Amino acid sequence: MQGKPQDYMSVGIVQFMAFPQTQGGTGPIVESVRRIADDPFFSAIEVGQMAEASTRREVRDLLKRKGFQVGFGCQPIELANKLDLNSLDDAARRAALVKVQDGIDQAAEVGATRVSILSGPDPGDATRAAAFEALVDSIDQLCTHARSRGIDSFAIETFDRTIDKKSLIGPNALGVELSRRIRAKHPSFGLMIDLSHFPLQFEKTVDAVRVTKDHIIHAHMGNCVLKQGHRLYGDLHPHFGCEGGENDTPELTEYLRALLDVGYIGPGSKNIVAFEVRPHFVHENDTSEGILAHSKATLEKAWAAV
């Protein structure tokens, strides 16, 4: 493909995965955000919870100066607190809503224009339909809350149902059904898809992108491991091409071609395609700095092959 990836998309990165020591809302948040913001390779970033208001202000000012597109991921809040936005227990669902609304408030403080969540666990066949309706109601409330805070773009990320997160959403086709329901009232709602989740969802990349094509508002690129007994088995987002992993340059190339084919990326597009990769320190270069360099090199190789 002629030109740079940045000519066809906004290249981003999930900061709290690349620097996992910040995932709980403390640690070198400002320093890691600055490291990304100072890198001309990137024009988009996804941040997470930040315990201190002063940190949120500093990050907001830094990213505003740099002109970054800023997203806020509520997924770590949900996972760390075992929240369930589709729980059929009213008290549990209310508690989940309150926590995620607090995340949305933090997102507004940090200057994010987009927010993402994941569904709660899949409850099984018997109550899946009821859980789906509960999730629709939860997302309706969260979208309304986000809009009141000046955040219009709201995405749900599709995950696996049987391997790791075991989420209701879930299969990409069900994500589309959910998006159609929510868009009737909140047109800017949509799906966040992730190359690293397709193997865990047992869906082919081309099929997953095609089924979601009219609902994609955010895209991730990364890797996963399906080899049982592997220390990184599941949804742990190791670097591209790790031993036992599912995704490397050829798989990323296929993903980029699919995103081009459905029109999510293209000449002059500012739609975000973001790395979601995490260091696991299995070798000397498996560090935050190492995976940043490796991810950028992998994207450049994949783009050259598109």
PEDAZI-V662243 format. One record per helix or strand of 2 or more residues. SS is the DSSP state (A for helix, B for strand). FROM is the first residue (numbers start at 0). LEN is the number of residues. Records with the same first field share a line. If there is no record, write none. Layout:
SS=FROM-LEN / FROM-LEN
This chain:
A=4-3 / 14-4 / 19-3 / 28-9 / 52-14 / 74-6 / 89-20 / 124-24 / 171-12 / 194-7 / 204-8 / 248-13 / 287-18
B=9-5 / 43-4 / 68-5 / 113-4 / 152-5 / 188-6 / 215-6 / 271-4
